[in-house]
Amino acid sequence: MILVFNPMNTKIEKDFLRVCVDFFPEKGDKSYNANNLNPIISHFVSVDDDITQKRLEEVLNTIVPPNVIATVDEIMSDEPRKAIHRISPLMVTRSSITKSKTKLSSVQDISSQLNGFALYGKTGKAFTVEPRSLDIGPGTSFTGSGYGTYTQVCQENPANITLPIDTIQVNVRTNIGTFYIGTWYYTGVFVSRDYTTFSSLTVGIHTLTGQNITCQAGDYLGCYNASGGTYGGNNGYSTWMRGGNYFGSSFSVQYTVALSDAIYGTGTEPPPSLAIADVDGVPIDSVAAVDGILKASIRHINGIG
């Protein structure tokens, strides 16, 4: 598995510097597909402003050690609708290494600093990850054409629970420049609750982990792109639309069409914090990981927790 820095989708979001790392399987990996040029996942991690290539390598070796890389490979060899519900709980606690908000106004210098970074991740032994997550949006199995240049809110499959969306899936039909995706609720008009953006999505299915989009039970998933477009199809549900970009605002419906966009989201409730004071004499607040597993991902150590 090769982990590659993605400068196009690295961004400042909600006051944090969010570095994007693409996971590309190698020949021989379970998820390898010679016909798929996209990464199997694009993972976002909040990092400090002084991030360097050496520090990014250290971060990735900590949050995605060999056993995690093997598990990513195994999960993403499954069909997308099943894979997203297992990749979410695997990656939800691996999306931040800092509590410090960024002081940067642009990612230009960081992108220059990290440009060209690639890490050949070692593969270990995969472990079982049970799906347990939020479910929102139509899914990505459509083969027809979606709409561009409209803000689109999909009726199909509103959120089943209140939980942040940490993983997004998009099936791109024609290359998209800036893509907006997020949650909406209805009060007589459609109101944008929260959203994120991606600067470049190429043709094919994209699984984007490490997100943090506010979502409440009953919310709808929507999207907007000024150029290019997603796949779409008719599952017997409607999409509410209005020309232009209304993310961060609200809109009244201009058109209702019998079509759903190929978008999907999920989120996983992180496990409870540890009831452990120390590990081998080291205070728990100073422990980042145990045997390569992030502290927040561990429920028990020797039955305690």
Backbone bond lengths (Angstrom), bond angles and torsions (degrees), N, CA, C in turn:
res aa  C-N    CA-C-N  psi(-1)  N-CA   C-N-CA  omega(-1)  CA-C   N-CA-C  phi
1 M - - - 1.463 - - 1.525 108.94 -
2 I 1.308 116.16 131.17 1.461 121.01 178.70 1.529 108.56 -109.86
3 L 1.328 116.20 127.36 1.459 122.53 179.29 1.521 108.10 -104.76
4 V 1.339 116.13 120.18 1.461 121.50 -170.79 1.531 110.11 -123.46
5 F 1.329 116.53 131.63 1.467 121.20 174.97 1.521 110.33 -64.53
6 N 1.350 116.29 133.43 1.458 122.57 179.95 1.536 109.10 -111.58
7 P 1.346 118.15 100.93 1.462 119.81 -177.66 1.523 113.60 -70.33
8 M 1.339 117.18 -28.08 1.462 120.05 -176.49 1.528 112.03 -65.55
9 N 1.324 117.61 -37.30 1.461 120.40 -175.61 1.522 113.96 -103.20
10 T 1.329 118.14 -1.38 1.461 120.72 170.98 1.525 108.16 -66.64
11 K 1.340 117.14 139.02 1.460 119.18 -169.56 1.524 111.46 -156.75
12 I 1.320 115.26 168.24 1.460 122.60 168.26 1.523 106.78 -103.64
13 E 1.331 115.92 123.27 1.460 120.22 -175.57 1.525 109.44 -143.40
14 K 1.325 115.70 129.45 1.467 121.93 -179.84 1.521 111.13 51.74
15 D 1.342 115.18 40.55 1.469 124.34 174.79 1.525 113.91 73.73
16 F 1.328 118.13 12.38 1.456 120.41 177.98 1.531 110.77 -121.33
17 L 1.337 115.23 147.06 1.462 121.57 173.87 1.518 108.05 -80.62
18 R 1.330 116.40 119.01 1.465 122.52 -174.27 1.520 109.52 -114.66
19 V 1.323 116.13 105.77 1.461 122.23 -179.76 1.521 109.05 -86.88
20 C 1.330 115.98 134.16 1.467 121.62 179.25 1.530 109.59 -101.67
21 V 1.329 115.70 129.74 1.464 121.85 177.90 1.524 108.37 -124.34
22 D 1.329 116.49 124.25 1.463 122.35 179.39 1.526 110.41 -91.93
23 F 1.339 115.94 137.68 1.467 122.08 178.01 1.528 108.40 -103.78
24 F 1.328 116.57 114.32 1.461 121.60 178.73 1.525 109.64 -111.07
25 P 1.333 117.88 119.81 1.466 119.59 177.34 1.527 111.15 -71.26
26 E 1.328 115.06 150.79 1.454 121.32 175.80 1.529 109.64 -100.44
27 K 1.314 115.58 163.52 1.464 120.04 177.21 1.515 108.78 -57.94
28 G 1.303 116.75 129.19 1.456 121.62 -176.32 1.515 112.48 106.05
29 D 1.347 117.54 -22.27 1.459 120.69 174.04 1.526 109.73 -72.03
30 K 1.325 117.34 150.05 1.461 121.33 -177.72 1.524 112.31 -61.87
31 S 1.329 116.71 -33.78 1.468 120.70 -175.85 1.529 112.65 -89.65
32 Y 1.324 117.80 2.87 1.472 120.69 -177.63 1.521 110.78 -68.94
33 N 1.318 115.56 133.14 1.464 122.86 176.59 1.519 107.30 -141.09
34 A 1.304 116.92 112.09 1.467 121.64 -175.56 1.520 112.25 -60.64
35 N 1.336 117.40 -21.67 1.465 121.08 -178.80 1.523 112.91 -90.08
36 N 1.327 117.40 -5.12 1.458 121.21 -178.85 1.518 109.73 -109.10
37 L 1.325 116.83 113.36 1.460 121.41 -178.62 1.524 112.21 -92.58
38 N 1.328 117.53 -4.94 1.459 120.77 -179.63 1.532 110.83 -84.10
39 P 1.332 117.18 155.46 1.465 119.35 172.31 1.519 110.21 -65.04
40 I 1.347 117.31 153.35 1.468 119.31 178.10 1.518 110.29 -73.23
41 I 1.345 117.74 -32.96 1.458 121.64 167.61 1.522 108.88 -142.77
42 S 1.318 116.00 152.79 1.460 123.10 168.18 1.518 105.61 -115.82
43 H 1.331 115.71 114.23 1.463 120.35 -173.02 1.525 110.66 -106.64
44 F 1.340 115.98 136.64 1.461 122.42 -177.80 1.523 109.80 -108.32
45 V 1.340 116.21 131.92 1.461 122.13 -178.46 1.527 109.14 -130.19
46 S 1.332 116.95 129.77 1.465 121.30 173.62 1.525 108.91 -77.01
47 V 1.334 116.56 126.49 1.465 121.51 -176.61 1.521 109.83 -131.37
48 D 1.341 116.43 168.44 1.460 121.84 176.57 1.527 110.99 -76.41
49 D 1.314 115.50 159.83 1.464 121.05 -177.01 1.528 113.03 -64.78
50 D 1.328 117.65 -24.10 1.463 120.64 -177.44 1.527 112.62 -91.53
51 I 1.318 117.50 22.32 1.460 122.04 -179.88 1.535 110.82 -57.94
52 T 1.320 115.99 136.74 1.465 122.88 176.06 1.521 108.26 -126.14
53 Q 1.323 116.97 171.68 1.458 119.58 177.86 1.529 110.85 -61.80
54 K 1.348 116.90 -41.15 1.460 120.13 179.25 1.525 110.65 -63.22
55 R 1.336 116.72 -43.87 1.459 120.54 179.83 1.526 110.85 -66.21
56 L 1.329 118.71 -39.32 1.458 121.47 178.48 1.526 110.17 -62.82
57 E 1.322 117.17 -39.15 1.468 120.24 176.68 1.526 110.57 -61.63
58 E 1.336 116.90 -42.97 1.465 120.77 178.26 1.528 110.85 -62.34
59 V 1.333 115.88 -42.98 1.466 121.17 179.91 1.522 110.76 -60.09
60 L 1.318 116.59 -48.87 1.462 120.94 -176.86 1.521 111.42 -66.84
61 N 1.320 117.52 -37.44 1.462 120.17 177.55 1.531 111.22 -64.76
62 T 1.354 116.60 -26.18 1.461 121.00 178.83 1.521 111.91 -83.43
63 I 1.336 117.29 -48.48 1.470 119.36 -173.03 1.528 113.12 -85.19
64 V 1.327 117.99 -22.43 1.472 120.23 176.10 1.534 109.22 -130.16
65 P 1.324 116.83 68.54 1.465 120.72 176.72 1.528 110.32 -66.84
66 P 1.339 117.49 176.75 1.474 120.34 -174.64 1.520 115.56 -53.39
67 N 1.335 118.24 -38.61 1.469 118.85 -178.95 1.525 111.63 -67.66
68 V 1.331 116.96 -33.29 1.473 120.58 177.78 1.528 110.21 -71.80
69 I 1.328 117.38 -42.35 1.466 120.39 177.88 1.521 110.70 -59.81
70 A 1.326 116.70 -42.43 1.467 120.01 177.65 1.523 111.19 -62.98
71 T 1.326 116.43 -36.86 1.464 120.40 -179.60 1.520 111.22 -71.64
72 V 1.344 117.38 -40.03 1.468 121.10 173.82 1.524 109.53 -56.30
73 D 1.328 116.63 -47.52 1.466 122.38 -179.14 1.528 110.79 -59.54
74 E 1.326 116.60 -45.31 1.461 120.47 -178.41 1.530 111.15 -66.43
75 I 1.330 116.65 -44.80 1.467 120.66 -178.79 1.515 111.49 -62.98
76 M 1.337 116.87 -46.50 1.464 120.44 -173.38 1.527 113.38 -77.87
77 S 1.329 116.94 -0.48 1.470 119.83 171.65 1.528 110.51 -82.44
78 D 1.337 116.43 -10.54 1.465 121.86 178.51 1.527 109.46 -83.20
79 E 1.329 116.77 169.97 1.476 119.48 179.52 1.540 108.91 -70.06
80 P 1.350 117.52 148.92 1.469 121.89 -167.63 1.517 115.66 -53.71
81 R 1.339 119.13 -42.98 1.465 121.34 -175.20 1.531 111.11 -64.72
82 K 1.330 117.31 -32.35 1.466 120.86 176.86 1.532 110.44 -81.22
83 A 1.317 116.37 -40.32 1.467 120.70 -175.66 1.526 112.29 -61.93
84 I 1.328 117.39 -40.48 1.467 119.98 -174.73 1.524 111.59 -62.62
85 H 1.339 118.14 -30.60 1.460 120.59 -179.04 1.524 113.05 -79.91
86 R 1.319 117.61 -8.02 1.462 121.05 174.39 1.527 111.14 -107.33
87 I 1.330 117.17 -31.18 1.472 118.68 178.58 1.521 110.39 -71.37
88 S 1.333 117.75 -29.56 1.464 121.41 178.96 1.527 112.13 -60.50
89 P 1.360 119.95 -55.49 1.463 118.52 179.56 1.525 113.54 -66.06
90 L 1.333 117.08 -25.43 1.463 119.22 178.26 1.524 111.62 -69.95
91 M 1.337 117.39 -40.49 1.462 120.90 -170.29 1.528 114.66 -101.26
92 V 1.343 118.42 -7.78 1.465 120.70 -171.88 1.527 112.54 -61.21
93 T 1.316 118.25 -33.71 1.469 119.99 -179.31 1.515 112.82 -94.51
94 R 1.316 117.35 11.53 1.469 121.63 -176.47 1.529 111.40 -116.10
95 S 1.341 116.47 27.33 1.462 119.82 -172.01 1.523 114.23 -110.85
96 S 1.336 117.88 7.85 1.467 119.48 179.30 1.520 110.30 -156.84
97 I 1.353 115.49 139.43 1.464 120.30 173.59 1.525 109.99 -124.87
98 T 1.323 117.38 12.56 1.461 120.54 -176.98 1.518 110.97 -144.89
99 K 1.329 115.61 152.54 1.459 121.83 170.62 1.526 110.25 -110.11
100 S 1.330 116.62 2.85 1.466 121.70 -176.23 1.522 111.13 -89.79
101 K 1.306 116.61 127.12 1.458 120.98 175.66 1.520 109.96 -71.93
102 T 1.320 116.09 149.14 1.454 120.28 -178.30 1.532 111.72 -73.54
103 K 1.312 114.97 148.44 1.463 120.99 172.25 1.521 111.22 -104.26
104 L 1.331 115.69 3.18 1.464 121.18 -178.55 1.525 110.32 -79.93
105 S 1.317 115.98 148.15 1.465 121.12 174.39 1.519 111.38 -102.36
106 S 1.340 116.30 -10.89 1.454 122.12 -177.72 1.522 108.83 -151.33
107 V 1.339 116.51 154.70 1.472 120.32 177.78 1.521 111.69 -96.77
108 Q 1.323 117.73 8.85 1.466 120.81 -174.20 1.531 112.27 -58.57
109 D 1.345 117.38 -48.49 1.459 120.19 -178.04 1.519 111.38 -67.08
110 I 1.314 116.91 -39.11 1.462 120.93 178.48 1.526 109.98 -64.23
111 S 1.317 116.59 -42.80 1.460 120.23 179.96 1.518 110.98 -62.07
112 S 1.325 116.49 -39.39 1.465 120.23 177.46 1.528 110.81 -66.21
113 Q 1.339 115.70 -39.27 1.464 121.22 -179.36 1.527 111.77 -65.39
114 L 1.317 117.00 -39.65 1.457 121.34 -174.06 1.525 113.51 -97.91
115 N 1.314 117.71 -6.96 1.459 121.36 -176.12 1.528 110.88 -58.11
116 G 1.318 115.55 132.62 1.458 120.78 -179.70 1.517 113.76 92.30
117 F 1.336 117.15 -3.83 1.458 119.77 -179.21 1.525 110.77 -66.71
118 A 1.326 115.66 132.40 1.462 121.99 173.84 1.519 108.24 -148.11
119 L 1.321 115.54 138.85 1.456 121.67 -179.21 1.524 108.66 -128.51
120 Y 1.315 115.51 125.98 1.458 120.08 176.68 1.530 107.82 -86.16
121 G 1.311 115.76 99.35 1.457 120.88 -175.43 1.517 112.07 -75.14
122 K 1.316 116.00 133.01 1.459 120.91 177.66 1.527 109.63 -76.41
123 T 1.326 115.73 144.57 1.457 120.83 -178.50 1.519 110.06 -102.88
124 G 1.334 115.65 130.75 1.454 121.44 178.33 1.515 110.71 -109.40
125 K 1.325 116.46 -138.89 1.452 122.48 -178.46 1.526 109.31 -104.67
126 A 1.314 116.31 124.55 1.462 120.98 -180.00 1.523 110.35 -67.86
127 F 1.341 116.22 149.88 1.455 121.23 176.11 1.520 109.60 -124.24
128 T 1.318 116.35 166.00 1.463 122.49 -175.60 1.526 110.76 -79.09
129 V 1.310 116.65 133.51 1.461 122.80 174.72 1.524 107.86 -123.62
130 E 1.320 116.04 120.96 1.463 120.63 -179.13 1.532 110.16 -87.25
131 P 1.332 117.54 132.40 1.468 120.00 177.03 1.521 110.94 -69.74
132 R 1.326 116.92 131.75 1.466 121.65 175.91 1.521 106.59 -158.43
133 S 1.307 117.58 97.70 1.454 115.48 -169.38 1.520 115.22 -162.06
134 L 1.331 112.91 164.28 1.461 124.29 168.49 1.521 110.03 -59.12
135 D 1.321 115.67 151.17 1.462 121.32 -178.35 1.524 107.65 -137.77
136 I 1.344 118.58 122.06 1.458 121.28 -179.70 1.532 110.05 -151.79
137 G 1.325 116.15 137.21 1.458 121.45 174.36 1.515 113.30 102.18
138 P 1.339 116.58 164.21 1.463 121.88 -172.32 1.530 115.46 -70.35
139 G 1.349 118.23 -29.72 1.456 120.69 -172.22 1.521 111.02 108.83
140 T 1.333 116.84 179.04 1.474 120.03 -170.82 1.525 113.33 -123.12
141 S 1.324 117.78 21.34 1.472 120.09 -174.54 1.523 113.91 -91.23
142 F 1.326 118.63 1.73 1.466 121.09 -176.10 1.532 111.81 -69.77
143 T 1.321 116.06 154.32 1.469 121.40 -179.19 1.530 112.68 -124.39
144 G 1.335 117.19 -0.29 1.461 120.89 177.91 1.521 111.09 -90.31
145 S 1.323 115.38 -167.91 1.465 121.53 -176.72 1.522 110.81 -101.26
146 G 1.343 115.87 136.07 1.453 121.15 173.14 1.519 110.83 -91.27
147 Y 1.321 117.14 -170.67 1.450 122.53 -179.73 1.521 110.11 -108.68
148 G 1.324 116.17 146.27 1.455 121.45 171.69 1.523 109.89 -114.04
149 T 1.319 116.58 170.07 1.473 125.83 175.58 1.531 113.38 64.34
150 Y 1.322 117.72 7.98 1.457 121.86 175.29 1.533 109.55 -119.22
151 T 1.320 116.54 144.47 1.458 119.61 163.94 1.520 106.75 -76.04
152 Q 1.336 116.45 126.03 1.458 121.87 -172.89 1.523 109.99 -125.45
153 V 1.315 116.91 128.01 1.456 122.51 178.22 1.526 107.67 -118.68
154 C 1.328 116.09 121.11 1.464 121.08 -173.35 1.526 111.79 -89.72
155 Q 1.319 115.37 127.62 1.458 121.57 178.76 1.523 111.51 -69.39
156 E 1.309 116.42 -32.54 1.457 121.26 -172.03 1.538 112.67 -66.43
157 N 1.316 115.90 130.57 1.457 124.40 171.83 1.529 113.89 58.82
158 P 1.335 118.18 67.01 1.467 119.94 172.83 1.528 110.48 -64.09
159 A 1.323 116.21 162.81 1.466 121.64 -175.72 1.522 111.47 -58.05
160 N 1.315 116.18 134.14 1.466 121.17 -178.41 1.526 113.45 -83.65
161 I 1.352 117.16 -24.23 1.462 121.38 179.93 1.530 109.37 -145.12
162 T 1.325 116.23 168.81 1.458 121.98 175.11 1.528 108.77 -91.04
163 L 1.323 115.23 114.90 1.461 121.43 -175.98 1.526 107.74 -170.98
164 P 1.328 119.92 142.48 1.464 119.69 177.20 1.531 111.92 -62.96
165 I 1.326 115.72 143.19 1.462 120.83 172.19 1.529 107.92 -79.28
166 D 1.333 116.78 121.56 1.465 119.07 178.77 1.529 113.31 -109.63
167 T 1.342 116.35 -10.86 1.469 119.83 179.98 1.526 109.55 -137.30
168 I 1.322 115.57 130.82 1.463 123.43 179.56 1.528 108.82 -116.92
169 Q 1.336 115.54 142.20 1.463 120.43 174.13 1.529 108.46 -127.45
170 V 1.336 116.07 133.62 1.462 122.38 -178.66 1.524 107.86 -135.92
171 N 1.338 116.93 134.34 1.462 121.21 174.48 1.522 107.84 -106.88
172 V 1.331 116.21 107.99 1.470 122.93 -171.91 1.528 109.81 -92.42
173 R 1.335 115.58 127.47 1.472 121.96 -179.88 1.521 111.42 -89.44
174 T 1.339 116.65 -44.21 1.466 122.18 174.95 1.526 107.79 -133.07
175 N 1.320 117.25 142.35 1.461 122.38 -172.53 1.526 112.47 -46.46
176 I 1.325 115.18 132.13 1.467 121.84 -177.66 1.516 109.57 -108.50
177 G 1.339 115.79 138.85 1.465 120.26 171.78 1.513 108.35 -77.13
178 T 1.319 118.12 -110.66 1.470 120.07 177.87 1.524 109.96 -83.15
179 F 1.333 114.86 128.48 1.462 121.68 -177.43 1.520 109.19 -117.86
180 Y 1.315 116.67 126.95 1.457 123.49 176.90 1.526 108.78 -103.74
181 I 1.336 116.68 136.74 1.464 120.18 175.69 1.520 108.32 -149.29
182 G 1.350 115.95 139.30 1.455 118.24 -177.94 1.514 112.48 -178.53
183 T 1.320 114.77 -168.72 1.464 122.39 -172.07 1.524 111.31 -103.34
184 W 1.337 114.83 147.26 1.465 123.01 -178.59 1.522 110.20 -135.99
185 Y 1.341 115.63 150.09 1.459 120.47 172.66 1.528 108.26 -135.36
186 Y 1.333 115.72 161.04 1.474 121.08 -171.61 1.518 111.05 -112.08
187 T 1.345 115.84 129.61 1.474 122.09 177.55 1.530 110.88 -132.38
188 G 1.334 116.15 27.16 1.469 121.14 -168.01 1.511 109.36 105.47
189 V 1.315 116.20 -28.73 1.459 124.97 166.69 1.529 106.07 -131.73
190 F 1.330 116.94 163.83 1.459 120.33 176.58 1.529 109.07 -88.16
191 V 1.329 115.25 128.75 1.459 122.22 -176.15 1.530 108.74 -114.60
192 S 1.321 115.82 131.22 1.460 122.02 177.66 1.526 109.01 -75.13
193 R 1.339 116.81 117.99 1.470 120.27 178.95 1.532 110.82 -84.11
194 D 1.319 116.57 -49.37 1.464 121.19 -178.96 1.519 108.54 -164.88
195 Y 1.337 116.76 159.93 1.465 119.42 -177.78 1.519 110.32 -162.72
196 T 1.326 114.26 169.07 1.455 121.32 170.66 1.514 108.29 -136.15
197 T 1.335 116.40 169.19 1.465 120.96 179.55 1.521 109.79 -131.06
198 F 1.326 115.43 152.55 1.462 122.99 173.44 1.522 107.54 -129.14
199 S 1.325 116.18 132.42 1.466 120.23 -171.45 1.516 113.71 -78.98
200 S 1.319 117.38 -22.61 1.465 118.98 -176.79 1.517 110.23 -156.64
201 L 1.347 116.46 120.58 1.458 122.07 175.43 1.521 108.97 -129.48
202 T 1.322 116.80 121.10 1.457 121.60 -178.75 1.528 110.54 -90.01
203 V 1.333 115.89 171.82 1.462 122.18 -176.88 1.529 110.69 -57.99
204 G 1.331 115.98 134.30 1.454 121.56 178.02 1.517 111.46 121.53
205 I 1.327 115.99 -178.45 1.466 121.75 -178.93 1.522 110.13 -85.51
206 H 1.336 115.72 131.41 1.463 122.52 176.31 1.524 109.09 -116.77
207 T 1.328 116.73 130.26 1.461 122.92 173.72 1.518 106.90 -112.52
208 L 1.328 117.07 116.02 1.463 123.37 -169.47 1.515 108.90 -116.96
209 T 1.332 116.52 103.68 1.462 122.65 -175.38 1.520 110.51 -96.78
210 G 1.345 115.60 168.33 1.463 120.27 178.60 1.508 114.20 78.75
211 Q 1.342 117.77 24.35 1.465 121.76 178.46 1.528 110.31 -87.01
212 N 1.332 116.42 172.40 1.470 121.31 176.69 1.523 108.24 -153.14
213 I 1.331 116.07 77.65 1.461 122.70 -176.26 1.527 108.58 -108.50
214 T 1.323 116.83 120.23 1.457 121.45 -179.78 1.527 110.36 -61.08
215 C 1.322 115.87 132.91 1.468 120.78 -178.53 1.518 109.50 -146.23
216 Q 1.321 116.77 133.70 1.454 121.68 175.56 1.523 109.98 -115.32
217 A 1.318 116.27 153.33 1.460 120.82 178.66 1.528 110.16 -52.53
218 G 1.326 116.07 131.95 1.460 121.31 -179.00 1.509 114.30 93.71
219 D 1.349 118.32 -10.57 1.466 120.83 177.00 1.527 110.63 -65.19
220 Y 1.336 114.99 155.61 1.457 121.78 175.81 1.532 109.42 -108.37
221 L 1.332 115.71 153.78 1.460 121.20 176.55 1.524 109.30 -96.90
222 G 1.326 116.27 136.38 1.465 120.57 -179.35 1.510 111.66 -140.38
223 C 1.343 115.60 169.42 1.462 119.79 -177.65 1.528 110.71 -151.73
224 Y 1.329 114.23 167.03 1.476 121.78 175.02 1.521 108.62 -153.47
225 N 1.314 116.42 139.14 1.469 121.58 171.84 1.515 109.35 -146.91
226 A 1.322 116.09 133.44 1.462 120.77 -177.54 1.519 111.76 -79.69
227 S 1.347 116.61 -25.43 1.461 120.84 179.58 1.509 109.47 -139.92
228 G 1.337 116.59 152.98 1.453 120.30 -176.53 1.522 110.53 71.11
229 G 1.328 116.36 -165.77 1.458 117.75 -179.89 1.511 113.38 -177.38
230 T 1.330 114.96 166.84 1.457 122.36 177.29 1.521 109.82 -93.02
231 Y 1.324 115.19 169.69 1.454 119.93 166.20 1.525 108.68 -73.50
232 G 1.324 115.65 162.07 1.453 121.10 178.62 1.514 110.32 -152.23
233 G 1.327 116.18 169.49 1.453 120.38 178.91 1.510 110.86 -172.67
234 N 1.334 116.06 173.68 1.461 121.49 -175.89 1.520 109.78 -113.07
235 N 1.330 115.65 109.90 1.464 121.60 175.14 1.520 111.34 -105.12
236 G 1.334 116.11 16.30 1.455 119.75 -178.41 1.517 113.22 91.39
237 Y 1.336 116.36 10.31 1.459 121.38 179.11 1.530 109.76 -117.18
238 S 1.332 114.60 166.68 1.465 120.24 -178.87 1.512 111.27 -107.29
239 T 1.330 114.36 163.77 1.464 121.89 168.91 1.518 107.45 -124.86
240 W 1.341 116.08 131.23 1.458 121.81 178.41 1.522 108.29 -93.08
241 M 1.336 117.46 133.47 1.456 120.53 -169.34 1.527 112.59 -136.99
242 R 1.333 114.15 155.69 1.455 121.78 168.38 1.522 108.02 -152.27
243 G 1.337 116.56 138.75 1.457 120.97 -179.88 1.511 111.87 -62.71
244 G 1.355 116.55 135.73 1.457 121.32 179.66 1.515 112.19 101.87
245 N 1.321 115.68 177.03 1.454 122.50 -177.46 1.537 110.28 -103.63
246 Y 1.330 116.49 116.25 1.464 121.57 -178.47 1.531 112.44 -115.26
247 F 1.325 117.55 14.67 1.463 119.51 175.81 1.521 109.68 -65.25
248 G 1.323 115.84 135.57 1.455 120.94 -174.47 1.510 112.58 85.05
249 S 1.345 116.73 5.23 1.464 121.43 -177.44 1.534 108.07 -141.58
250 S 1.333 116.94 -143.12 1.463 121.97 178.29 1.520 108.41 -149.97
251 F 1.341 116.49 164.99 1.465 118.96 178.16 1.525 110.33 -153.99
252 S 1.312 114.80 153.60 1.458 121.27 169.32 1.522 107.59 -95.91
253 V 1.316 117.07 148.97 1.463 121.81 -172.44 1.521 111.13 -68.95
254 Q 1.340 114.52 130.03 1.462 121.09 175.84 1.525 110.31 -97.95
255 Y 1.342 116.51 -41.94 1.463 122.70 179.28 1.526 109.55 -136.58
256 T 1.322 115.58 147.99 1.460 121.98 169.12 1.520 107.11 -122.51
257 V 1.336 116.83 122.70 1.464 120.99 -176.51 1.525 109.51 -122.57
258 A 1.336 115.55 150.26 1.466 121.63 179.49 1.520 108.79 -85.80
259 L 1.319 115.97 73.51 1.460 120.97 -176.27 1.516 109.19 -159.13
260 S 1.315 116.42 145.68 1.458 121.79 174.51 1.524 109.25 -119.54
261 D 1.333 116.89 142.34 1.463 121.38 176.82 1.523 110.56 -82.28
262 A 1.328 115.98 153.12 1.468 122.14 -179.33 1.523 110.11 -82.32
263 I 1.334 115.12 70.36 1.466 122.28 -179.83 1.521 108.65 -132.52
264 Y 1.323 115.57 153.54 1.460 119.45 -176.16 1.517 108.61 -160.24
265 G 1.332 115.99 150.45 1.453 119.87 178.15 1.509 111.65 -143.02
266 T 1.317 115.36 153.37 1.454 120.56 176.00 1.517 109.64 -149.03
267 G 1.314 116.05 163.49 1.456 121.40 178.65 1.505 109.61 -154.33
268 T 1.322 116.75 152.27 1.454 122.27 -176.76 1.515 110.29 -125.91
269 E 1.316 116.42 134.26 1.458 119.93 175.68 1.522 109.11 -72.43
270 P 1.346 118.58 121.74 1.461 120.24 179.86 1.523 110.44 -60.69
271 P 1.330 117.51 149.18 1.456 120.06 178.15 1.512 111.20 -63.92
272 P 1.340 118.67 159.44 1.464 120.81 -179.63 1.519 111.68 -63.03
273 S 1.336 116.23 152.54 1.457 120.45 -179.47 1.524 110.25 -66.82
274 L 1.314 115.68 157.38 1.447 120.97 -175.42 1.523 112.63 -73.83
275 A 1.314 115.36 140.98 1.463 120.89 173.92 1.529 108.43 -98.97
276 I 1.316 117.12 52.76 1.454 123.37 -174.74 1.517 108.34 -129.36
277 A 1.337 117.16 133.26 1.461 120.69 -176.46 1.514 112.43 -81.49
278 D 1.346 116.83 -38.01 1.459 119.07 -177.52 1.523 109.91 -154.74
279 V 1.330 115.16 164.42 1.461 122.83 175.29 1.519 106.97 -125.48
280 D 1.335 116.25 114.19 1.471 121.23 -177.42 1.521 111.47 52.90
281 G 1.352 115.57 39.09 1.453 119.91 176.23 1.511 115.45 85.73
282 V 1.321 117.23 -5.32 1.459 120.77 179.16 1.524 108.62 -94.00
283 P 1.349 119.27 126.04 1.470 120.91 179.66 1.522 110.95 -53.35
284 I 1.346 115.82 138.93 1.464 120.26 -174.70 1.521 112.14 -59.01
285 D 1.360 118.71 -32.43 1.464 120.72 179.90 1.520 112.35 -65.27
286 S 1.334 116.85 -19.09 1.461 120.79 -179.08 1.523 112.54 -96.51
287 V 1.344 116.64 -3.02 1.459 120.94 -177.49 1.526 109.49 -94.44
288 A 1.333 116.76 120.91 1.464 120.63 178.15 1.518 111.48 -89.22
289 A 1.332 115.82 -35.43 1.456 119.62 -175.35 1.519 109.51 -156.72
290 V 1.317 116.16 155.73 1.454 122.62 174.48 1.520 107.46 -122.72
291 D 1.318 116.41 116.73 1.467 121.82 -176.15 1.533 111.05 54.18
292 G 1.328 115.79 37.89 1.462 120.62 176.82 1.505 115.47 84.22
293 I 1.345 117.39 -3.72 1.466 120.88 -179.80 1.520 108.60 -97.79
294 L 1.325 117.60 126.45 1.455 121.01 -178.29 1.525 111.25 -58.14
295 K 1.331 115.53 140.83 1.460 121.62 -178.85 1.525 111.93 -51.40
296 A 1.341 116.56 -44.07 1.469 120.14 -175.85 1.526 112.31 -67.03
297 S 1.351 117.51 -15.03 1.458 120.90 -179.08 1.522 112.47 -91.49
298 I 1.352 117.15 -5.72 1.454 121.20 -173.56 1.532 109.89 -97.77
299 R 1.306 116.42 123.96 1.467 120.66 177.50 1.534 111.12 -87.10
300 H 1.319 117.27 -39.20 1.456 120.66 -175.60 1.523 109.96 -142.31
301 I 1.330 116.27 146.58 1.457 122.48 167.49 1.529 106.03 -124.16
302 N 1.328 115.52 115.45 1.458 120.75 -175.64 1.534 111.79 52.91
303 G 1.354 114.90 38.35 1.464 119.81 175.57 1.508 114.88 85.77
304 I 1.342 118.74 -3.48 1.465 121.81 -179.61 1.523 109.44 -98.70
305 G 1.337 117.64 135.63 1.451 119.50 176.78 1.493 111.27 147.57
